[in-house]
Amino acid sequence: MNELEFYNQQFKKYKKYDHDRSYVSAPSFDSPEGYFAHLVNLYSNTKNTLVDLGCGDGYFTSKLAKFNATVIGIEPSSLISAANELLEETKLSNLSFLQEDAYQLPFDDNSINLVISRRGPDPENEVFRVLKQEGHFVFITIGEKDALSLKEIVGRGQHFESRIKVSDELKIKYRKAGFIKIECKEYLYHEYYSSKDALKEFLHRVPIVENFSKLDHSSIDTYCEKFTNSRIKLERHRVVLLAKKSS
Ligand SMILES: C[S@@+](CC[C@H](N)C(=O)[O-])C[C@H]1O[C@@H](n2cnc3c(N)ncnc32)[C@H](O)[C@@H]1O
């Protein structure tokens, strides 16, 4: 199953993307989501056009409408229907969602002030093309150590094969695309699940282990054996990138 099929399936099953729905209104540097939100807020401006790549059901995107003149979410999967439903509910006149591919954006060169991606795609050349001079790209993504001990037992998962340091890879990629100022901040932390079933349910809903199915449940039971109390620990790793297009 490719990525698009996965998100189409998520929409079919749950009518939304069941993600961490936290929108951090008072961002702090202590957490990856907080730091990401801090950067998005910092470069938002009531005269700006902001584009959110891979906006999913549009929940996070919608929160940015009051800080920018125009906000556009890009989403190729059926989750676009959930985003458009949200748009109808919120009636925000400066917010819109387009069913498009982030690698072929329907925008002119040098036309966008701020491009963001919250665990969505990061098409560096296309982002560079559409950004205005002095424009920023803010991206939060999964690091190579994310859920590593679990992936070692299951035998697969995001970044499992490559083990390349995601932050190094991003820095090289964005420099090559022409960005001048590039900064990466890494976050290693733990998440806790109350039971084996809660962890399995989570893994069915996210792309950490591709094509996660009932056949993987026994591996998850093995992973959970090392936790004697009901707190099942999962290692998480996030990388936040800030890239600026300068003249
Ligand atoms: C992990 S989800 C994040 C959704 C949303 N940004 C959030 O934080 O809830 C990744 C999203 O990126 C979208 N995506 C994948 N490939 C894409 C592409 N080429 N162009 C635009 N979006 C894409 C997926 O369909 C999915 O909705």
The ligand as an SDF file (V2000), in Angstrom:
LIG
                    3D

 27 29  0  0  0  0  0  0  0  0999 V2000
    1.0730   12.3250    8.6430 C   0  0  0  0  0  0  0  0  0  0  0  0
   -0.2120   13.0330    7.6920 S   0  0  0  0  0  0  0  0  0  0  0  0
   -0.2580   14.6630    8.3770 C   0  0  0  0  0  0  0  0  0  0  0  0
   -1.5450   15.3870    8.1750 C   0  0  0  0  0  0  0  0  0  0  0  0
   -1.5930   16.8110    8.7670 C   0  0  0  0  0  0  0  0  0  0  0  0
   -0.5100   17.6400    8.2990 N   0  0  0  0  0  0  0  0  0  0  0  0
   -1.5910   16.7600   10.2780 C   0  0  0  0  0  0  0  0  0  0  0  0
   -0.6470   17.2380   10.9060 O   0  0  0  0  0  0  0  0  0  0  0  0
   -2.5570   16.2380   10.8300 O   0  0  0  0  0  0  0  0  0  0  0  0
    0.5890   13.2950    6.0980 C   0  0  0  0  0  0  0  0  0  0  0  0
   -0.3140   13.8800    5.0230 C   0  0  0  0  0  0  0  0  0  0  0  0
    0.4570   14.1850    3.8580 O   0  0  0  0  0  0  0  0  0  0  0  0
   -0.3140   13.8680    2.7160 C   0  0  0  0  0  0  0  0  0  0  0  0
    0.5380   13.6750    1.5260 N   0  0  0  0  0  0  0  0  0  0  0  0
    1.2600   12.5790    1.1760 C   0  0  0  0  0  0  0  0  0  0  0  0
    1.8540   12.7640   -0.0190 N   0  0  0  0  0  0  0  0  0  0  0  0
    1.5180   14.0050   -0.4340 C   0  0  0  0  0  0  0  0  0  0  0  0
    1.8160   14.7770   -1.5930 C   0  0  0  0  0  0  0  0  0  0  0  0
    2.5970   14.3130   -2.5700 N   0  0  0  0  0  0  0  0  0  0  0  0
    1.2910   16.0220   -1.6740 N   0  0  0  0  0  0  0  0  0  0  0  0
    0.5210   16.5310   -0.6820 C   0  0  0  0  0  0  0  0  0  0  0  0
    0.2010   15.8280    0.4230 N   0  0  0  0  0  0  0  0  0  0  0  0
    0.6800   14.5830    0.5520 C   0  0  0  0  0  0  0  0  0  0  0  0
   -1.0480   12.5930    3.1330 C   0  0  0  0  0  0  0  0  0  0  0  0
   -2.1530   12.3020    2.3010 O   0  0  0  0  0  0  0  0  0  0  0  0
   -1.4210   12.9390    4.5820 C   0  0  0  0  0  0  0  0  0  0  0  0
   -2.6580   13.5780    4.6840 O   0  0  0  0  0  0  0  0  0  0  0  0
  1  2  1  0
  2  3  1  0
  2 10  1  0
  3  4  1  0
  4  5  1  0
  5  6  1  0
  5  7  1  0
  7  8  2  0
  7  9  1  0
 10 11  1  0
 11 12  1  0
 11 26  1  0
 12 13  1  0
 13 14  1  0
 13 24  1  0
 14 15  1  0
 14 23  1  0
 15 16  2  0
 16 17  1  0
 17 18  1  0
 17 23  2  0
 18 19  1  0
 18 20  2  0
 20 21  1  0
 21 22  2  0
 22 23  1  0
 24 25  1  0
 24 26  1  0
 26 27  1  0
M  CHG  2   2   1   9  -1
M  END
$$$$
